[in-house]
Amino acid sequence: MTEIRLNNGVTMPLLGFGTYQITDPEACRRSVATAIETGVRLIDTAQNYGNERAVGEAVRASGVARSELFITSKVWFRNHAGGECAKSVRRSLERMGLDYLDLMLIHWPFGDVYAAWRDLEALYQEGVLRAIGVSNFSPDRLVDLINWSQVTPAVDQVETHLYCQQKTAHRWMVKYGVVHEAYAPLGQSRVNDMFALPAVQAAARAHGKTPVQVALRFLIQQGIAVIPKSVRPERIRENFDVFDFSLTEAEMAALALVDNDAPMIGTATTPERVESSKNWTSREL
Ligand SMILES: NC(=O)c1ccc[n+]([C@@H]2O[C@H](COP(=O)([O-])OP(=O)(O)OC[C@H]3O[C@@H](n4cnc5c(N)ncnc54)[C@H](OP(=O)(O)O)[C@@H]3O)[C@@H](O)[C@H]2O)c1
């Protein structure tokens, strides 16, 4: 399985390419081009990453038909209120030189989320966005949005990796037909010891794959989409090469046990985090 069907029938690749922190335009164009040449068809950006323009340039220069690609961006929360969300989506499209996006997400559950969602619903109905979803929504926020909306989010993109498997959030997403997309699937390189864990090493040895490939495969095999980022061609190829093996039930069970249930990046639920968000800035508004 290389794709997953969203709740509106649109199919999304299970493996994509993340572009967070690739701020240099040339590096961004080069790595997106390498990803597409390697076979990756989903590219993930955000208004906040400051690279929508470079992503759009690489996509348009790729020679791959637009309909074959799946492009995701995210609305920054300073753009939520008073119709600003819709305007910011149009600015994103203009920067990228694209007519439509395959998926637009609310990046964080801060500020006037409901106003932003109404705008995304309207753009979705108009066909400017093929699917709409959210990111960093804990299950309580996700369910409340579903309760009070016409369109159920197609995706919730949350920090997910071996040490933060999001089992509770996953159960709620499954219940409501929301696809779970894993950001920072490699833990953003902050905790490399996850790749030295005996369960990871054993599975890697058994299948002749690398620990990183095992970590990605573990998620994909549960129907969780992954969007690893790398600026190095050999790593981009390594990260994409995860469809020629399957982890056994015993290996999946052993990997499930290493979960610490501890997000490093993506928790939006502590008051300290919400308080600090007032000072977060965006590169492109
Ligand atoms: N919605 C959100 O709030 C949110 C937050 C964070 C991220 N994201 C999205 O998720 C994507 C992925 O997350 P992320 O970029 O934060 O972290 P990540 O993909 O978990 O990790 C990226 C780090 O791993 C390294 N790496 C990549 N492939 C490797 C390999 N095969 N072996 C060893 N190291 C490897 C990269 O270094 P090199 O580049 O030097 O190879 C980089 O330091 C982002 O790019 C972004 O699109 C979304």
The ligand as a Gaussian input file, in Angstrom:
#p B3LYP/6-31G(d) Opt

LIG

0 1
 N        2.616000      20.529000      11.513000
 C        3.649000      20.856000      12.238000
 O        3.544000      21.616000      13.240000
 C        4.987000      20.326000      11.883000
 C        6.056000      20.409000      12.798000
 C        7.277000      19.859000      12.421000
 C        7.422000      19.266000      11.183000
 N        6.387000      19.221000      10.286000
 C        6.511000      18.622000       8.942000
 O        7.047000      17.313000       9.080000
 C        8.254000      17.206000       8.339000
 C        9.214000      16.232000       8.979000
 O        9.542000      16.648000      10.296000
 P       10.926000      17.324000      10.682000
 O       11.567000      17.884000       9.477000
 O       10.651000      18.244000      11.792000
 O       11.759000      16.121000      11.270000
 P       12.160000      14.629000      10.772000
 O       11.763000      14.414000       9.373000
 O       11.705000      13.713000      11.832000
 O       13.727000      14.687000      10.893000
 C       14.519000      15.502000      10.069000
 C       15.948000      15.352000      10.562000
 O       16.399000      14.001000      10.338000
 C       17.546000      14.002000       9.514000
 N       17.404000      12.843000       8.614000
 C       16.552000      12.719000       7.568000
 N       16.668000      11.525000       6.999000
 C       17.629000      10.848000       7.683000
 C       18.210000       9.573000       7.545000
 N       17.820000       8.730000       6.594000
 N       19.178000       9.203000       8.432000
 C       19.563000      10.053000       9.401000
 N       19.053000      11.297000       9.583000
 C       18.090000      11.677000       8.715000
 C       17.540000      15.330000       8.803000
 O       18.849000      15.772000       8.527000
 P       19.352000      16.171000       7.029000
 O       18.348000      17.111000       6.440000
 O       20.686000      16.778000       7.272000
 O       19.415000      14.867000       6.293000
 C       16.912000      16.249000       9.843000
 O       17.867000      16.657000      10.802000
 C        8.751000      18.650000       8.322000
 O        9.804000      18.856000       7.407000
 C        7.482000      19.378000       8.039000
 O        7.132000      19.302000       6.680000
 C        5.167000      19.732000      10.646000

